[in-house]
Amino acid sequence: MQNTQTAKNSEKSADDSKNLENFTFIHLADCHLGSWRDDKLRRVGFDSFAYVIDAAIKQAVDFVIIAGDLFNTALPAIDVLKDTVTKLQELKAAGIPAYIIAGSHDYSPTGKTMLDVLEEAHLVTNTLVGDMENESLKLKFIVDPKTGAKLCGILGRAQGLEKQHYRLLDRAHIERETGFRIFLFHTTISELKPTEMADAVSTELSYLPKGFNYYAGGHVHTRLVTDVEEYGRIVYPGPTFPNNFSEIEKLHTGSFVVNTVVGGKIVSSTQELIKLHPHVGIVVDVSGHSAESASERILAEKSRVASAPDCIVTLRVSGKLTSGSPSDIEFERIVAEFLSAGAFTVLRNTATLEGVALSATVSDVSDLPSLEEKIIREHIGQVPSPFADEVAATRELMQLLSISKAEGETSKDFEQRLVENAKDFFGWK
């Protein structure tokens, strides 16, 4: 839970609030700043976040909500942090507060997260504030001083481990609160998840408190605006920029939601797309082609690239060649030709491309979490474990150990930080 000072600030805000009936706010989530290894896409990821901040300032909204995963890790790289701080300072200078919760990526089991630093710098306000009373979690509302809107929320954790917070949540306590209420959450809701996520770990809708005006969701990289009886408007804004190849194919670009409140009620929740680079999705089945003719077949799509300057190209090639191997296709030439035609960058996926010499299909790693899940489940139970949910615990430990060495940090200090994190995870003293 957050510190006592934050709770006092929330109470002070309640006294000073104007309780406006007409106001606007922006809801974004899943920025995953710093996630892309490709330098160009890493920059587009940040520029997409900056686009939303600029939109908030230009539209003079009353506040901004960030529903988890601002960063892709609890301790982001210095350059990522520096750029993010700069944009949040611009938002603060414009008099627009930012309210946030931690997501499954920027949350840390050790409690050491850069979001705390941003809050100490008064650039964001964490909405997870509360106390444990008689084994129940009693959340406290953060009150926006300008509009009187009341916010609270629950963070996200890897593999749905945040569900334990919902089990402890005293829902009746916050359901009794009056006024315009917003609940921030970073979890997959079972009844609302898309069909392609049918097997994903999720939390039942009944775990959410009822009767809020707005439920600001994150974690699910899809776009959804829906009104649910007994609850209210539930929104997933989608990521500010797609986080992998498949997401670019599906979503094309990032997005956020602008909400308008009139007379104390939400009258519109408008999805806005972040159009920094057009997307050109090229899908080619080269079955019946030799490696040589397959190259020419793919290059025939060059005109599509030329018609969309500065585009992000996703090239998915599948099928079985009649001769040669996948490595015989002139991908270097193809990428060079697409770039010369005006592409910003070219991503390719050949997971289901087969040649004559090597007919085995390489595992599709476009959905890395699913592949990791499969491997974990294949090895679970081989050694004794203190965790009831070994899969979830393994995923959280993997995330904990995936941290990078910070700029200026010595190898010894980095190793010590890893050891201390592991000790905290296992509860070792």
N, C-alpha and C positions, 0 to 999 in steps of 0.2 A: 504494500500500500504506500501511498505518497506521504510525504512528511507533514508534520503538524502545521508548519508555516503555510503550505499550500492550502490546507483545510481552512486556516484562518483567513487567507486571501479570498477563498470562495464565499465565506460568510460575509466578509466586508463587501464583496461585489454585490451580494444580495441586497445589502442596505442601500447601496448607491445606484442600483439599476433603475432605468427609466421605463422598463416594461413596454417597449414599443410594440404596436400591433402590426406595423408594416415594416418589413426589412428583407434583406437578401443575404444569402450565404452560399459559399462554394464548398462542395464536398469532393475530395479526391482521396485516392488510396493507392497502395501498391506501386510506389515510385521505384523502389528497388535501386536507388541511386548507387552506382558503382558496380552493377551486376555484370554488364557485358565485358568480355575480355577484349573484343575488337574495339580499338580506340575510337573509331568513328561512331559506332553504335553506342559506346559508353557516353560519348559526348551528346548524342541525340537524346539519350535517356535523361541527362541533366537538362538539356535545352527544353525538353518537354515539360519538366517540372517548372522551369523558369517561365515557360509560356503560361502556365496556370497562375503563377504568382503575378505576372504582368497583367493577366486578364482580371484578376481580383482587384488590382489597383486601378486599372482603367475603368472597370465597371463600378468602382467604389462600393464593393459589397461590405456588409457589416462585420462579417467574420469568416474564417476559413476552417474547415474540418479536415484533418488528415487521419484516415481510419486505418493506420498501421502500415508497416513496411515502407517507411520513408527511405530508409537505407536497406541495403541488401545484407548487411551484417551489423552486429551490435557495435563493432569498432571499425568504422569505415576508414578508408585511406585519407590522409591529410588533405590532398587536393580535392577530394569529393566533399569533405567536411567544410573546407574553406569556401568553396563555391556555394554550398547550401546555406551557410551562415550569411553570406553576402545577400542572397535573395530574401532570406527571412528578415534580415535587417531592413531591407527595402519595404517589406510588408509592414513591419513594425513602424517605420517612419511614416507610413501612410495612415497610421492609426487603425490598422486592421489586425485584430488578435488572431492567433492560430491555436486551435485546440487539437490535441493529438492523443492517440494511444499507441502502445508498442504492438508490432505485428510479430508473426512467427519468425521473421528474419532479424528484425532489429531488437527483439527481446533476447535477454541473456539469462540463463539459469543462475548465474552468479550475481545478478542484479547490476552488473557493470555495463551500462549502455550509454551511448552518446546522446540519447534523448534527454538524459538527466542533465548533461552539460548544457544543452540548448535551453532547458527549462531554467537552470540556474542563471543563464544569461538573459532571461525574460524574453526569449524569442518564441517560445511555445508554452502552452499550459497543458500538462498531462491531466486527463479527465478521469483517470483511475485513482480516486481518493476514497478512503473508507477505513473502517475498523472491523476487527473480528470481535463479536459479542455473543457469548454463549454458543460458540461454534457456528455462528452465522455471519456472513459477510454483509455489512451494512454500508452501502455506498453513499457518498455525500455528493451533492450537486455542486458543480462549478457554475456560477451565474455570470453570464456575459454582462458587463457593466453598462453597455450601451443599450442593448435590446431587452435585457431581462431573460433571455433564453437560458434554460437550465440544462446543463450537460453532465452526463456521467457515462462510464463505459467499462468494458472489460477487455484486457489485452488478448493477443493471440499467442499461441505456443505451437511448436512443431507437433505434427500428427494429432492435432486436436486435444492436446493435454490441458488446454484452457477450460475444458469441460468441468474439471474439478472446481473451478471458481464458480461456474454456473450452479453446480450442485449445492454450494454453500450460500449462494446469493439469497438474501432476504428480499424477494421480489415485492411482497406486500408493502414493505417499508418505502420503496421508491414509487410504487404505483399510486400511493396516496398523495403524492406531491401534486400541487396544482401548477398552472402556467404552461408555457410552451416548453416541452421537454424533448430532448434529443438523446438517444442512446447510441454510443459508439461501440462497435463490435468488430472483431477480426476473426471470423470463423465461417465455416460452410454450414448453412442451414439445410437440414435434410430435405425438407419439403420444397426448397427453392433451387436445389443444385441442378445444373444442366445434365442431360442424359449421358454425356461423355464422362461425367464425374460420378456415375452411379455407384462405383465401388469406393469412392473417396471417404475418408473419415469425416464425420459430420456431427452436428449438434441439432437436436430436435427443436423446432420452433417454440415449443412449450417452455424451454429454458429461458427464453427472453422475457423480460417484464412486459406486461400488457399496457395498452392505453397511451403509449408515447406518440407524439406528433410525427416524429421522424426517427428512423433507425438507419444510422450511417454505417454501412458495411464495408468490409475490406476482406482480402484473402482470396476470394473467388475472382479469377481474372475473366470476368464476363460482365456485360452491361445489363442491368435489370432495374426497372422502376415498377413497383407493384404496391397496391394497397391491400392489406390483409385484415379481415374482420377481427375485431377485438384487439388488434395491435395498432396499426397505422401504416404510414408509408415506409416501405423497406426498400433501400436502394444500394445496389452495388454499382459504383461508377466505372468499373473497369480500370486497368492499370493506366498510368499516365504515359507509359510506352510499353509495348509488348516485351516480354522477358525472354523469349526464345523463338526459334524458327517457326514452330507450329503456331505460336500466338500471333506472329506477324502475318502468317497465312490466313488465320481466322479473323483477327481484329483489324488488320491493316495499319492501324495507328492507335495512338493513345486517346484518352478521353477523361472528362470530369463532368460534374453535374452542378448546374446553377439553380438554386431554389429561391422562389419568391413567396413571401408570406404576406398576406393581406388580411387584416382583421383577425390576426392571431391564427390563421389557418393557411396551410400550404396550398397555393393556387396553381403552381407549376413547378415541375422538376425537369429541367431541360438538359439533355445530354449534349455536350459540346465536344466535337472531335478536335484533336490537336494535329493540325495538318502542316507539319514541317517538311515532310518528304512524302510524295505519293508512293504507293506500293504497287509493284508489278509482280504478280504471282505467275510463274511459268511452271507448268506441269507437263512433262513429256514422257510418254511411254515409248521406249525404243525397241520394244519387242519386234523381231523380224528384221532388225538392222544390224549391220556390222558396226564395229567400233568407229570406223571411218565415216560411214554414212550417218551414224548416230550424232557425230559431231556436227555434221552439216544440218541435220534435222533440228538440233538445238539452236544453231546459229540462225535458223530461219525466223526465230522469235526476236531477233535484234531490232526489227522495226517497232515492236511494241515498246522496247526500252527507249528508243529514240523519240517516241511520241510522248514520253513522260519524263522530261528533264529532271535531273537530280533525284531520281527515284531509288528506292530500296528494292532490289530484286531478290526474290526467293526463287531458286531454281531447284525443283524436285524432279529427279530423273529416276524412272523405274523401268522394269521389264527385263527380259533375258536376251542378250545379244546372240546373234547367229554365229559370230566369230569374234575372237579377241576377248580381252578382259576389260572391266571398268576402267582400269588405269590407262588403257590405250585411248580412251576418249580424250580429246584435246581440251581439257577443262581450263588449263592456263590460258590457252588462246581464246576460249569462249569468254572467260572472265575479262580478259584484256579488251576484247571486242565490245562487250557490253559497257565497260567503263568508258571506252572511247566514244560510244554512242550517247553518253551522258548520264550513265547510272552513278548514283552516289556511292553505293557499295553493292556487292553481290554475295549472297549466301547460297550455299548449295547443300542438298541432301540426297545422298545416293544409297540410303540404307537398304532399299529393296531392288537395287540394280545388280544383275547377275551376268556373269560372262560364261563362256563355254568351259574354260579351263578351271574355273572356280564357281561351282554352281550353288554353293551354300550361301544362304542369305545372311548378311550381316545384321545383327540385332539393330532395330530402329532405336537410336538413342536421342531422337528428337524430344522424347518425353523422359528426361533423365530421372525425375522422381519415381516414376513407375518402374523403371529398370532397377533403381536402387531398392525399391520395395520388394521386388521379386528376388533379388540376390539376398537381401536380409532374411526373408522368410525361408529361403532354402537352407540357411545355416542356423536358424534359431533353434535353441534347445541342445546344442552340442556341448555347452558348458553351463554350470549352475549360474543362475541369475537372481539378484535380489529384487528385480522389478516384475510387477504383475503383468504389465504390458511391455514385453521385450521389444517388439517392433517399434513402438513409439519412443521407448527409452533409447534404443539404438540410433534412431533418426536424430533425436535431440543431442545425443553425444557426438554424432557425426558433425552436426552443425556447430557444436561447441568447439570441436577440434579443427574446424575449417578456417579459423581466424588467420589473418595474415600478419606478418611482422610489421609493426607500425614504423613510420618514418622516424629515424633517429633512435630507435630502440635497439639495444644490443642483443646479440644472439642469446646471451645468458639470461637477460631479463625476459626475452620472449619465451624461452624454454620454461622459465620459472612461472610465467603467467599461464602457460599451458598446463603445467603441473597443478597450480593452485585452482584453476578452473575445474580440472578433473576431480580434485579432492572435494571441491564444493558440490559437484554433481553427485558423487557417490556418498557424500556425507562423511568423509574421512576427516579426522582432525589432525 
